[in-house]
Amino acid sequence: MFGSYFYNIVILVAILSSLLPVMVSADTDSFRLESYNVVWDSPSEDCSGSMPIGNGDIGLNVWVEKNGDLVFYIGKTDSWGDNNALLKVGKVRISLTPNPLNDGSAYQQVLNLGCGMIEIQYGKKDNSIKLNIWVDANNPVVYITSQSQNPVEMTAKIELWRTEPHELLSVESSDTSEDHKKADKEKVVPDTILENQQNRIGWYHHNKKSLGYEYSMRLQGLSDFKMIDPILHRTFGAIVTAENAKHIDDSTLSTSPATRHQMNVYVMTKHPSTSNEWLTAMDSIIKTTEKIPFQERLKAHKKWWSDFWNRSWIYAKENRTSVTTNDSNAFIITRAYTLQRFINACAGRGAYPIKFNGSVFTVPNPPISGDADYRRWGPAYWWQNTRLPYISMCTSGDFDLMHPLFKMYAGDVFELAKYRNRRYFGYDGVYFSECIYFWGAVVPKAYGKTPFEERQDKLQEGPWHKWEWVAGPELVYMMLDYYEHTQDEIFLQEKILPVAREVMTFFEKYYKTGADGKLVMNPSQALETWRKCTNPMPEVAGLHAISSRLLSLPERLLSNRERLYWETARKKLPDIPTREDKGMRMLAPAEKFDEKRNKENAELYAVFPFRQIAIGRPDIELGIEALKHRWDKGSFGWRQDDIFMAYLGLTDQTRNYLAERARNKHVNSRFPAFWGPNYDWIPDQDHGGVLMKAYQAMLMQTDGKKIYLLPAWPKDWDVYFKLHAPYETTIEGNVRNGKIKELKVIPKERFSDVEICNK
């Protein structure tokens, strides 16, 4: 069943289940979430020393300066400015009087993962000031609370940097204008401070114009598609309130001296709206939230985070006594996995998908003179980058974090893509362009400057993505993963099947069949790397994967008509491409390929994400040889070498690559899971996304109903884990010295689908 030289099925879990206890023993007490809390014993120099915190939509970069001030940037998943960029909402400074650090007193700052809070203590316990800052998991509000032995005064000050109209400091490739000299002179417009607010302060940003939507849609022949301009009249901002507050000026709010304080920063986006409509809506949110007793809000917040961490975990340690725990590869990788999952949770429940190039946690770089709104590559979503924070979420059980991705691509963008296909080609079908704005238009630099009406070739001109179509099959494949895990039949019928049919229809219509009745995919390309291709691996493997998975659905879920369609379509698909090198046969980037321009290993997409060559399937040696002979190598950024290695069962290689990845944080950032910039920006969400999936795949892989445990797990790493498998299954286990000592499978009947692999 497996490659004969490195895999054996050593235990049938049906037998093992009769020997193992259902519950996990006290031996797992050494594996605790608290071990991965981030603890600092000194303030930070500037925003490069910030910690992330968030509630899925609102994200903060929090740091304490040497003068004792607590400072934070506010990010949000839908704070799109008039130049299409995802802007920061703003910045707030919290000061305490008297200054708690004047005497050089003790200091501790803790990111408490378990309850989603940052806890700060100035001074020793018998004479300390404690600050907590957190973003309510269930309401759009940031809380800053203080507790002290002696009365202190708390002051909040708004610190805006968008105070005058100015040009972008740097125009990125997906900004509306790539020519800085021709850019609108007032491309970045100022924020507005609220005036004469009694006992509170606030500000907002209102888009009075929209620089990219109308232009991009008109350029690409999409102006008649019915959609509200998603940029124009978008308003976002915040209001700061506090008990016993004094309005010092329109930017400053202060409290009377007391031993306890609570400040609230309410954050909201409304689109479309006027500034007055935004303020009215904000007042309503404040009133509604404050009707809920604070202790109830706090309890519900803690419950959300407790439930989140109880969904799944991987806690590993090396079982060699000579290894220092906190510097071991097992600890460093586990910490990286845990912190990246936390970052995903802080930004994964908003209105739009996680931005690969910084999420909502960008800060000025360099920290003093830079722009907090800047991110390399600009505002667009690249599919190959965007998917990477999401590829681990089914296995971790974080299904709610996947909803924004599906909402955008299988919702608004899908509807625009259908319209575009009929407009461009005159037939049904859908392709998803690699590089798009959140409403679905291709970025102008990629599309080209020639208007739609003046073109014969309606496709984009930019060669990097001109014939790259893998986003469609991969989106469907990811949605099928979601369905298999959740068994959500409504999602299957309303989202997956319609999108899948349109994606396959596009390939059938766009390409002709050859003499053998199979599609000849030319012109095409293999990702951004091989420009001149026939039958590229990503699309071929992807279409094979989704068609076989759809045909495996129960009869009641796929009509006879749909089943016949997919059976016929599958017969048209070209074979998985292979090549030979010095007599060795291996996977190939395409049947024919030429003109290499980038560093992706397209040939290994048959291994991941599409799992046509993998553990439990024939010809796994084709993948191993392709990995050995790959053109490009690396353990950083969006490179997926670590995942390929894990899916091929290569334990030592996976471990080494993951260790390099987990230790490769951004050199100037204090937080240990702020990666980058690598190919993208800081913090690099692709880097962490690959790490999470590779780590999971070392421990567990699935294929339909089959569950493979320990396919690439080192024998000298002990681990306590809980992961999610298809068919609403959870696997909780305890591994010691390379063997599973305890295992809990829910539902119990899934034991018979588990196979434990050892080298």
Secondary structure, DSSP 8 states (H G I E B T S, - for coil): ---TTT-EEEEEHHHHTTTS-SS--GGGGG--GGGG-EEESS--SSGGG-EEEESSSEEEEEEE-TTS-EEEEEEETT-B-TTS-B---EEEEEEEES-TTTT---EEEEEEGGGTEEEEEES-GGG-EEEEEEE-SSSSEEEEEEEEEEEEEEEEEE--S--S-B--SS--TTSS-S-GGGS-TTSB---EE--S-TTEEEEEEE-S--SSHHHHHHHTT-TTS----SSTT-EEEEEEEETTEEEEETTEEEE-SEEEEEEEEEEEEESS--HHHHHHHHHHHHHHHHTS-HHHHHHHHHHHHHHHHHH-EEEEEE--TTS-GGGSHHHHHHHHHHHHHHHHHHHSSSSS---TBTTT----SSTTTS-TT--TTTT-EEHHHHTGGGTTHHHHT-GGGGHHHHHIIIIIHHHHHHHHHHHHHSS------SEE-TTS-B-HHHH-SS-GGG-SS-S---TTTTT--THHHHHHHHHHHHHHHH--HHHIIIIIHHHHHHHHHHHHHHSEE-TTS-EE--SEEETTTEEEEEEEHHHHHHHHHHHHHHHTS-GGGS-HHHHHHHHHHHHTS----EEEETTEEEE-SEEEEEEE-S---GGGGGTTTT-SSSTTSTTHHHHHHHHHT-S---SSTT--HHHHHHHTT-HHHHHHHHHHHHH-B-TT-SSTT-B--TTS-SSBHHHHHHHHHHHHHHHEEEETTEEEESTT--TTEEEEEEEEETTTEEEEEEEETTEEEEEEEESGGGGGGEEEEE-
